[in-house]
Amino acid sequence: MSGITLFFWNFKPFKKIGFYFGFYVITPILTLLFWLFGGIFFGIIASIVLYPIQPNDIEIEKNNFVIYQENQGFLGMCCPYKITEKRLLILEKKIKEINLNTEIEFNENSIYTINGKTELKIKFEGYQFLERNLPERDTIILIKKE
């Protein structure tokens, strides 16, 4: 809503700022049209148009650390995660990116701090091509060292 308000506040023909805020006016209209008419073509177009403003999903939030699953858009690769640390009230610092090409299941005990080291313990299934099986693996990823 604030983007639409800023569009009408800064509406000047052929100005960059008006074009930028115009994106917030056009996107809901296009989304409604794509929802009404459907189809794969409109799904691809909607994915391209909505990608910049689509929020990332929060997987887990604990001890000032937040893990997001990044949205990849239409036909994007699977499951990249981004770990951020909260700073001040509304800022975040990007700590690390994780991409295991598989979905990770997080729980309350996934992030913990021991001796000044903050670690992420996860379980994931990694397919082994030679053995043709899908074993569950544990791994520990160092997030931050004090």
N, C-alpha and C positions, 0 to 999 in steps of 0.2 A: 504494500500500500504506500509505503514511503517513497518507493521508486516512481510510482505513478504521480504522486504529489510533486516530486522534484521535476518530473518531466514537464508538467504544466507550469511550474514555477519558472523553469529555465527554457521555456519553449522559444527558440529563435531559429528561424530558417537557416539552414546550412551551417550550423555551429556544431562542433564536436560534442559538446556537453548535452545538447538536445538529442543528438543521435544516440548517445550512450544511455540516457534515461528513457528514450523511446523503446529500447529493448524490453523494459519492464511493462510497457503498455501493450506491445505487440505479442509478447509471449503468452499471456493468459488467453488472448483471442485465438491465437494459433492452437493452443492446447485444447480449447473448446471445439474448434473445427476438426482437429485430428481425432478427438474422442467421438464426435458425431459421425464422421465418415469412415473411420477405422482403416484397416488394411496395412500391409507391410510397408508400402511406400510412405504412408503417413507416419508409421512407426519410426522409420529411419529418419525422416525429416524432424519429427518431434524429438528424437534422441539427440540430434545435432543441435537443435535450437535450445533445448532445455539443459544440456550438459553444463554450461557455465554457471547456472544458478541452482543446480540440484545439490542439496546438502549431503555430506557424507554421513553414514550411519555410525552411531556410537555403539561399540561392542561392549566395552567395559570402562568404568571410571573409578579409580581408586588412588589414594595417596597423591593427589594433585597430578596424576598421570591419566591421560585419556587415550584409548585406542579406537581409531576410526577405521571402518572398512570403506575404502575409497570407491566411489562410483566410477565405472569405466565406460558407461554408455552402451550403445547397441553393439553387440558382438565383441565386447571387450574381454580381455583375458581375466582369468579367475583370481579373485580374492587378494588384491594387494591391501596391506594394512599400514596405517601411519600412526606412530606413537608420538604424542605431544605432551609437554609439561605445561601446566597452567602457571601463568605469570600475572601478577597484580590481580585485577578483577576480570578483565575481558580478553587479555592477551594470552597467546599460547606460543611456546617455542617448540619447533619440530625437532624431535630427538633422533628418530630412526624410522626407516621403512622396512617392512617385512613382506616378502613375497615367496611363499612356499608352493604356489600353484595348487593349493588345496584349501578348503575352508577349515578354519580353526575354531574349535569350541572353547570359549573362555569361561572360567568360573571365578568365584570370589577369591580363591587362593592362587590365582594365576600371577598376580603381581605381589611381590614381597620384598622387604628390605632386610638385609643381614650384613652387619659389620660395615655399614656405609655404602653397600652396593645394592642397587635396586635391580632386580632380575624379573624376567618374565618366563614362567614355566608353562609350556604348552604341550598338548598331545595332538598329533596329527597322523593321518594315514598316508603313507608314501608307497606308491605302487612300485614293486620290484619286477622289472621286465624279465630278467633271466629266470627267476624262481616262479614268476606268475602268481604272486600272492600280494596281499594288501595288509602288511603288518602295521600295528599302531606303534608310533614312536614317541618318546619323550625328548624334549630338547629344552635347554635353558638359554635364554638370550639376555645378555647384559644390556640393561637400559641406561643406567647412569652409575658412575663411580664418584663418590664424594671425595 
